[in-house]
């Protein structure tokens, strides 16, 4: 079983998602989230974070 590098869970399959120009293999949940985060980051570095219910990544 592949392991998602985003959440460290074993998942049925991984999907490739581009984050910051790099392809990452993540489970579908993490891929969705990474895509959203990447879009948000592109639009605005910090302004949008509060609105989106961001859970801090660090
Ligand atoms: Zn994951």
PDB file of the backbone (N, CA, C, O) and the ligand in Angstrom, with CONECT records:
HET     ZN  A 101       1
ATOM      1  N   UNK A   1       0.851  -1.203   0.000  1.00  0.00           N
ATOM      2  CA  UNK A   1       0.000   0.000   0.000  1.00  0.00           C
ATOM      3  C   UNK A   1       0.882   1.248   0.000  1.00  0.00           C
ATOM      4  O   UNK A   1       1.810   1.358   0.802  1.00  0.00           O
ATOM      5  N   UNK A   2       0.597   2.166  -0.882  1.00  0.00           N
ATOM      6  CA  UNK A   2       1.366   3.424  -0.878  1.00  0.00           C
ATOM      7  C   UNK A   2       1.034   4.272   0.343  1.00  0.00           C
ATOM      8  O   UNK A   2      -0.060   4.201   0.902  1.00  0.00           O
ATOM      9  N   UNK A   3       1.984   5.050   0.720  1.00  0.00           N
ATOM     10  CA  UNK A   3       1.786   5.922   1.878  1.00  0.00           C
ATOM     11  C   UNK A   3       1.795   7.369   1.423  1.00  0.00           C
ATOM     12  O   UNK A   3       2.698   7.814   0.715  1.00  0.00           O
ATOM     13  N   UNK A   4       0.786   8.078   1.841  1.00  0.00           N
ATOM     14  CA  UNK A   4       0.680   9.493   1.488  1.00  0.00           C
ATOM     15  C   UNK A   4       1.732  10.275   2.248  1.00  0.00           C
ATOM     16  O   UNK A   4       1.926  10.079   3.448  1.00  0.00           O
ATOM     17  N   UNK A   5       2.399  11.153   1.545  1.00  0.00           N
ATOM     18  CA  UNK A   5       3.443  11.941   2.208  1.00  0.00           C
ATOM     19  C   UNK A   5       2.862  13.145   2.914  1.00  0.00           C
ATOM     20  O   UNK A   5       3.560  13.836   3.657  1.00  0.00           O
ATOM     21  N   UNK A   6       1.585  13.399   2.685  1.00  0.00           N
ATOM     22  CA  UNK A   6       0.958  14.531   3.354  1.00  0.00           C
ATOM     23  C   UNK A   6       0.479  14.159   4.741  1.00  0.00           C
ATOM     24  O   UNK A   6       0.695  14.903   5.698  1.00  0.00           O
ATOM     25  N   UNK A   7      -0.176  13.001   4.857  1.00  0.00           N
ATOM     26  CA  UNK A   7      -0.798  12.647   6.131  1.00  0.00           C
ATOM     27  C   UNK A   7      -0.236  11.351   6.706  1.00  0.00           C
ATOM     28  O   UNK A   7      -0.645  10.933   7.789  1.00  0.00           O
ATOM     29  N   UNK A   8       0.695  10.706   6.000  1.00  0.00           N
ATOM     30  CA  UNK A   8       1.328   9.481   6.489  1.00  0.00           C
ATOM     31  C   UNK A   8       0.358   8.320   6.652  1.00  0.00           C
ATOM     32  O   UNK A   8       0.630   7.383   7.402  1.00  0.00           O
ATOM     33  N   UNK A   9      -0.760   8.379   5.959  1.00  0.00           N
ATOM     34  CA  UNK A   9      -1.690   7.257   5.992  1.00  0.00           C
ATOM     35  C   UNK A   9      -1.471   6.365   4.786  1.00  0.00           C
ATOM     36  O   UNK A   9      -1.063   6.819   3.717  1.00  0.00           O
ATOM     37  N   UNK A  10      -1.749   5.102   4.982  1.00  0.00           N
ATOM     38  CA  UNK A  10      -1.766   4.205   3.832  1.00  0.00           C
ATOM     39  C   UNK A  10      -3.055   4.432   3.069  1.00  0.00           C
ATOM     40  O   UNK A  10      -4.135   4.511   3.654  1.00  0.00           O
ATOM     41  N   UNK A  11      -2.929   4.536   1.760  1.00  0.00           N
ATOM     42  CA  UNK A  11      -4.109   4.812   0.957  1.00  0.00           C
ATOM     43  C   UNK A  11      -4.148   3.852  -0.224  1.00  0.00           C
ATOM     44  O   UNK A  11      -3.134   3.263  -0.599  1.00  0.00           O
ATOM     45  N   UNK A  12      -5.329   3.706  -0.797  1.00  0.00           N
ATOM     46  CA  UNK A  12      -5.482   2.806  -1.943  1.00  0.00           C
ATOM     47  C   UNK A  12      -4.642   3.267  -3.118  1.00  0.00           C
ATOM     48  O   UNK A  12      -3.995   2.470  -3.797  1.00  0.00           O
ATOM     49  N   UNK A  13      -4.668   4.566  -3.340  1.00  0.00           N
ATOM     50  CA  UNK A  13      -3.865   5.058  -4.445  1.00  0.00           C
ATOM     51  C   UNK A  13      -3.475   6.500  -4.185  1.00  0.00           C
ATOM     52  O   UNK A  13      -4.128   7.233  -3.443  1.00  0.00           O
ATOM     53  N   UNK A  14      -2.387   6.868  -4.827  1.00  0.00           N
ATOM     54  CA  UNK A  14      -1.916   8.240  -4.705  1.00  0.00           C
ATOM     55  C   UNK A  14      -2.192   8.966  -6.010  1.00  0.00           C
ATOM     56  O   UNK A  14      -2.233   8.359  -7.080  1.00  0.00           O
ATOM     57  N   UNK A  15      -2.374  10.245  -5.906  1.00  0.00           N
ATOM     58  CA  UNK A  15      -2.514  11.060  -7.106  1.00  0.00           C
ATOM     59  C   UNK A  15      -1.381  12.077  -7.137  1.00  0.00           C
ATOM     60  O   UNK A  15      -0.885  12.508  -6.096  1.00  0.00           O
ATOM     61  N   UNK A  16      -0.989  12.445  -8.328  1.00  0.00           N
ATOM     62  CA  UNK A  16       0.053  13.453  -8.471  1.00  0.00           C
ATOM     63  C   UNK A  16      -0.583  14.826  -8.486  1.00  0.00           C
ATOM     64  O   UNK A  16      -1.581  15.057  -9.169  1.00  0.00           O
ATOM     65  N   UNK A  17      -0.005  15.715  -7.740  1.00  0.00           N
ATOM     66  CA  UNK A  17      -0.488  17.083  -7.724  1.00  0.00           C
ATOM     67  C   UNK A  17       0.714  18.004  -7.770  1.00  0.00           C
ATOM     68  O   UNK A  17       1.750  17.722  -7.169  1.00  0.00           O
ATOM     69  N   UNK A  18       0.571  19.099  -8.481  1.00  0.00           N
ATOM     70  CA  UNK A  18       1.678  20.046  -8.569  1.00  0.00           C
ATOM     71  C   UNK A  18       1.550  21.091  -7.481  1.00  0.00           C
ATOM     72  O   UNK A  18       0.545  21.792  -7.366  1.00  0.00           O
ATOM     73  N   UNK A  19       2.594  21.168  -6.696  1.00  0.00           N
ATOM     74  CA  UNK A  19       2.636  22.175  -5.639  1.00  0.00           C
ATOM     75  C   UNK A  19       3.923  22.953  -5.807  1.00  0.00           C
ATOM     76  O   UNK A  19       5.018  22.390  -5.807  1.00  0.00           O
ATOM     77  N   UNK A  20       3.771  24.259  -5.948  1.00  0.00           N
ATOM     78  CA  UNK A  20       4.953  25.105  -6.148  1.00  0.00           C
ATOM     79  C   UNK A  20       5.801  24.605  -7.310  1.00  0.00           C
ATOM     80  O   UNK A  20       7.030  24.668  -7.265  1.00  0.00           O
ATOM     81  N   UNK A  21       5.145  24.112  -8.338  1.00  0.00           N
ATOM     82  CA  UNK A  21       5.874  23.670  -9.520  1.00  0.00           C
ATOM     83  C   UNK A  21       6.493  22.291  -9.403  1.00  0.00           C
ATOM     84  O   UNK A  21       7.140  21.820 -10.339  1.00  0.00           O
ATOM     85  N   UNK A  22       6.302  21.629  -8.254  1.00  0.00           N
ATOM     86  CA  UNK A  22       6.835  20.280  -8.090  1.00  0.00           C
ATOM     87  C   UNK A  22       5.694  19.290  -8.022  1.00  0.00           C
ATOM     88  O   UNK A  22       4.664  19.558  -7.405  1.00  0.00           O
ATOM     89  N   UNK A  23       5.874  18.156  -8.651  1.00  0.00           N
ATOM     90  CA  UNK A  23       4.854  17.116  -8.566  1.00  0.00           C
ATOM     91  C   UNK A  23       5.007  16.373  -7.250  1.00  0.00           C
ATOM     92  O   UNK A  23       6.099  15.941  -6.883  1.00  0.00           O
ATOM     93  N   UNK A  24       3.889  16.235  -6.549  1.00  0.00           N
ATOM     94  CA  UNK A  24       3.909  15.480  -5.302  1.00  0.00           C
ATOM     95  C   UNK A  24       2.884  14.380  -5.397  1.00  0.00           C
ATOM     96  O   UNK A  24       1.851  14.543  -6.047  1.00  0.00           O
ATOM     97  N   UNK A  25       3.153  13.271  -4.761  1.00  0.00           N
ATOM     98  CA  UNK A  25       2.174  12.197  -4.715  1.00  0.00           C
ATOM     99  C   UNK A  25       1.486  12.215  -3.365  1.00  0.00           C
ATOM    100  O   UNK A  25       2.111  12.078  -2.314  1.00  0.00           O
ATOM    101  N   UNK A  26       0.188  12.387  -3.432  1.00  0.00           N
ATOM    102  CA  UNK A  26      -0.591  12.508  -2.212  1.00  0.00           C
ATOM    103  C   UNK A  26      -1.879  11.721  -2.359  1.00  0.00           C
ATOM    104  O   UNK A  26      -2.293  11.393  -3.471  1.00  0.00           O
ATOM    105  N   UNK A  27      -2.507  11.421  -1.237  1.00  0.00           N
ATOM    106  CA  UNK A  27      -3.829  10.826  -1.300  1.00  0.00           C
ATOM    107  C   UNK A  27      -4.809  11.893  -1.809  1.00  0.00           C
ATOM    108  O   UNK A  27      -4.473  13.074  -1.892  1.00  0.00           O
ATOM    109  N   UNK A  28      -6.007  11.456  -2.143  1.00  0.00           N
ATOM    110  CA  UNK A  28      -6.911  12.407  -2.780  1.00  0.00           C
ATOM    111  C   UNK A  28      -7.283  13.558  -1.845  1.00  0.00           C
ATOM    112  O   UNK A  28      -7.428  14.701  -2.279  1.00  0.00           O
ATOM    113  N   UNK A  29      -7.433  13.247  -0.580  1.00  0.00           N
ATOM    114  CA  UNK A  29      -7.740  14.308   0.385  1.00  0.00           C
ATOM    115  C   UNK A  29      -6.646  15.361   0.403  1.00  0.00           C
ATOM    116  O   UNK A  29      -6.905  16.559   0.288  1.00  0.00           O
ATOM    117  N   UNK A  30      -5.419  14.885   0.550  1.00  0.00           N
ATOM    118  CA  UNK A  30      -4.301  15.821   0.625  1.00  0.00           C
ATOM    119  C   UNK A  30      -4.107  16.541  -0.704  1.00  0.00           C
ATOM    120  O   UNK A  30      -3.746  17.718  -0.731  1.00  0.00           O
ATOM    121  N   UNK A  31      -4.346  15.835  -1.800  1.00  0.00           N
ATOM    122  CA  UNK A  31      -4.192  16.463  -3.106  1.00  0.00           C
ATOM    123  C   UNK A  31      -5.175  17.612  -3.262  1.00  0.00           C
ATOM    124  O   UNK A  31      -4.819  18.691  -3.736  1.00  0.00           O
ATOM    125  N   UNK A  32      -6.421  17.366  -2.856  1.00  0.00           N
ATOM    126  CA  UNK A  32      -7.409  18.443  -2.923  1.00  0.00           C
ATOM    127  C   UNK A  32      -6.966  19.634  -2.096  1.00  0.00           C
ATOM    128  O   UNK A  32      -7.034  20.786  -2.525  1.00  0.00           O
ATOM    129  N   UNK A  33      -6.514  19.318  -0.905  1.00  0.00           N
ATOM    130  CA  UNK A  33      -6.125  20.406  -0.013  1.00  0.00           C
ATOM    131  C   UNK A  33      -4.908  21.145  -0.566  1.00  0.00           C
ATOM    132  O   UNK A  33      -4.840  22.374  -0.527  1.00  0.00           O
ATOM    133  N   UNK A  34      -3.961  20.384  -1.075  1.00  0.00           N
ATOM    134  CA  UNK A  34      -2.752  21.007  -1.615  1.00  0.00           C
ATOM    135  C   UNK A  34      -3.096  21.901  -2.798  1.00  0.00           C
ATOM    136  O   UNK A  34      -2.528  22.981  -2.960  1.00  0.00           O
ATOM    137  N   UNK A  35      -4.030  21.439  -3.622  1.00  0.00           N
ATOM    138  CA  UNK A  35      -4.437  22.255  -4.762  1.00  0.00           C
ATOM    139  C   UNK A  35      -5.074  23.556  -4.293  1.00  0.00           C
ATOM    140  O   UNK A  35      -4.771  24.636  -4.798  1.00  0.00           O
ATOM    141  N   UNK A  36      -5.955  23.427  -3.324  1.00  0.00           N
ATOM    142  CA  UNK A  36      -6.598  24.634  -2.815  1.00  0.00           C
ATOM    143  C   UNK A  36      -5.570  25.581  -2.219  1.00  0.00           C
ATOM    144  O   UNK A  36      -5.600  26.788  -2.459  1.00  0.00           O
ATOM    145  N   UNK A  37      -4.671  25.019  -1.448  1.00  0.00           N
ATOM    146  CA  UNK A  37      -3.659  25.865  -0.815  1.00  0.00           C
ATOM    147  C   UNK A  37      -2.781  26.532  -1.864  1.00  0.00           C
ATOM    148  O   UNK A  37      -2.412  27.698  -1.721  1.00  0.00           O
ATOM    149  N   UNK A  38      -2.450  25.800  -2.909  1.00  0.00           N
ATOM    150  CA  UNK A  38      -1.610  26.374  -3.953  1.00  0.00           C
ATOM    151  C   UNK A  38      -2.335  27.519  -4.641  1.00  0.00           C
ATOM    152  O   UNK A  38      -1.739  28.553  -4.944  1.00  0.00           O
ATOM    153  N   UNK A  39      -3.639  27.323  -4.889  1.00  0.00           N
ATOM    154  CA  UNK A  39      -4.403  28.399  -5.513  1.00  0.00           C
ATOM    155  C   UNK A  39      -4.447  29.614  -4.614  1.00  0.00           C
ATOM    156  O   UNK A  39      -4.221  30.741  -5.055  1.00  0.00           O
ATOM    157  N   UNK A  40      -4.737  29.376  -3.364  1.00  0.00           N
ATOM    158  CA  UNK A  40      -4.813  30.484  -2.421  1.00  0.00           C
ATOM    159  C   UNK A  40      -3.481  31.205  -2.335  1.00  0.00           C
ATOM    160  O   UNK A  40      -3.429  32.435  -2.316  1.00  0.00           O
ATOM    161  N   UNK A  41      -2.414  30.439  -2.283  1.00  0.00           N
ATOM    162  CA  UNK A  41      -1.094  31.042  -2.165  1.00  0.00           C
ATOM    163  C   UNK A  41      -0.784  31.901  -3.381  1.00  0.00           C
ATOM    164  O   UNK A  41      -0.135  32.942  -3.279  1.00  0.00           O
ATOM    165  N   UNK A  42      -1.263  31.442  -4.535  1.00  0.00           N
ATOM    166  CA  UNK A  42      -1.022  32.243  -5.728  1.00  0.00           C
ATOM    167  C   UNK A  42      -1.799  33.547  -5.680  1.00  0.00           C
ATOM    168  O   UNK A  42      -1.281  34.613  -6.014  1.00  0.00           O
ATOM    169  N   UNK A  43      -3.040  33.441  -5.264  1.00  0.00           N
ATOM    170  CA  UNK A  43      -3.881  34.636  -5.271  1.00  0.00           C
ATOM    171  C   UNK A  43      -3.381  35.659  -4.269  1.00  0.00           C
ATOM    172  O   UNK A  43      -3.308  36.855  -4.553  1.00  0.00           O
ATOM    173  N   UNK A  44      -3.050  35.176  -3.130  1.00  0.00           N
ATOM    174  CA  UNK A  44      -2.672  36.103  -2.070  1.00  0.00           C
ATOM    175  C   UNK A  44      -1.905  35.356  -1.001  1.00  0.00           C
ATOM    176  O   UNK A  44      -2.353  34.306  -0.540  1.00  0.00           O
ATOM    177  N   UNK A  45      -0.793  35.859  -0.609  1.00  0.00           N
ATOM    178  CA  UNK A  45       0.053  35.142   0.324  1.00  0.00           C
ATOM    179  C   UNK A  45      -0.640  34.938   1.667  1.00  0.00           C
ATOM    180  O   UNK A  45      -0.613  33.840   2.224  1.00  0.00           O
ATOM    181  N   UNK A  46      -1.250  35.979   2.178  1.00  0.00           N
ATOM    182  CA  UNK A  46      -1.735  35.867   3.549  1.00  0.00           C
ATOM    183  C   UNK A  46      -3.160  36.354   3.752  1.00  0.00           C
ATOM    184  O   UNK A  46      -3.833  35.917   4.685  1.00  0.00           O
ATOM    185  N   UNK A  47      -3.626  37.241   2.905  1.00  0.00           N
ATOM    186  CA  UNK A  47      -4.916  37.877   3.162  1.00  0.00           C
ATOM    187  C   UNK A  47      -6.039  36.857   3.231  1.00  0.00           C
ATOM    188  O   UNK A  47      -6.925  36.956   4.080  1.00  0.00           O
ATOM    189  N   UNK A  48      -6.000  35.872   2.333  1.00  0.00           N
ATOM    190  CA  UNK A  48      -7.109  34.941   2.220  1.00  0.00           C
ATOM    191  C   UNK A  48      -7.112  33.900   3.329  1.00  0.00           C
ATOM    192  O   UNK A  48      -8.141  33.280   3.597  1.00  0.00           O
ATOM    193  N   UNK A  49      -5.983  33.709   3.965  1.00  0.00           N
ATOM    194  CA  UNK A  49      -5.863  32.590   4.886  1.00  0.00           C
ATOM    195  C   UNK A  49      -6.935  32.579   5.965  1.00  0.00           C
ATOM    196  O   UNK A  49      -7.498  31.528   6.272  1.00  0.00           O
ATOM    197  N   UNK A  50      -7.218  33.734   6.539  1.00  0.00           N
ATOM    198  CA  UNK A  50      -8.215  33.791   7.587  1.00  0.00           C
ATOM    199  C   UNK A  50      -9.592  33.372   7.105  1.00  0.00           C
ATOM    200  O   UNK A  50     -10.335  32.715   7.835  1.00  0.00           O
ATOM    201  N   UNK A  51      -9.937  33.745   5.884  1.00  0.00           N
ATOM    202  CA  UNK A  51     -11.264  33.459   5.364  1.00  0.00           C
ATOM    203  C   UNK A  51     -11.481  31.984   5.079  1.00  0.00           C
ATOM    204  O   UNK A  51     -12.602  31.487   5.189  1.00  0.00           O
ATOM    205  N   UNK A  52     -10.439  31.294   4.721  1.00  0.00           N
ATOM    206  CA  UNK A  52     -10.583  29.934   4.250  1.00  0.00           C
ATOM    207  C   UNK A  52     -10.616  28.913   5.393  1.00  0.00           C
ATOM    208  O   UNK A  52     -10.682  27.710   5.141  1.00  0.00           O
ATOM    209  N   UNK A  53     -10.572  29.371   6.616  1.00  0.00           N
ATOM    210  CA  UNK A  53     -10.527  28.425   7.705  1.00  0.00           C
ATOM    211  C   UNK A  53      -9.243  27.632   7.708  1.00  0.00           C
ATOM    212  O   UNK A  53      -9.239  26.439   8.013  1.00  0.00           O
ATOM    213  N   UNK A  54      -8.185  28.276   7.378  1.00  0.00           N
ATOM    214  CA  UNK A  54      -6.886  27.614   7.329  1.00  0.00           C
ATOM    215  C   UNK A  54      -6.505  27.061   8.689  1.00  0.00           C
ATOM    216  O   UNK A  54      -6.582  27.743   9.711  1.00  0.00           O
ATOM    217  N   UNK A  55      -6.093  25.805   8.666  1.00  0.00           N
ATOM    218  CA  UNK A  55      -5.440  25.275   9.853  1.00  0.00           C
ATOM    219  C   UNK A  55      -3.947  25.399   9.595  1.00  0.00           C
ATOM    220  O   UNK A  55      -3.431  24.818   8.641  1.00  0.00           O
ATOM    221  N   UNK A  56      -3.284  26.115  10.397  1.00  0.00           N
ATOM    222  CA  UNK A  56      -1.867  26.397  10.160  1.00  0.00           C
ATOM    223  C   UNK A  56      -1.095  25.143   9.836  1.00  0.00           C
ATOM    224  O   UNK A  56      -1.291  24.097  10.455  1.00  0.00           O
ATOM    225  N   UNK A  57      -0.232  25.254   8.881  1.00  0.00           N
ATOM    226  CA  UNK A  57       0.529  24.089   8.458  1.00  0.00           C
ATOM    227  C   UNK A  57       1.754  23.868   9.317  1.00  0.00           C
ATOM    228  O   UNK A  57       2.354  22.793   9.294  1.00  0.00           O
ATOM    229  N   UNK A  58       2.120  24.870  10.064  1.00  0.00           N
ATOM    230  CA  UNK A  58       3.295  24.679  10.924  1.00  0.00           C
ATOM    231  C   UNK A  58       3.039  25.233  12.296  1.00  0.00           C
ATOM    232  O   UNK A  58       3.912  25.166  13.162  1.00  0.00           O
TER     233      UNK A  58
HETATM  234 ZN    ZN A 101      -2.888  12.254   2.645  1.00  0.00          ZN
END
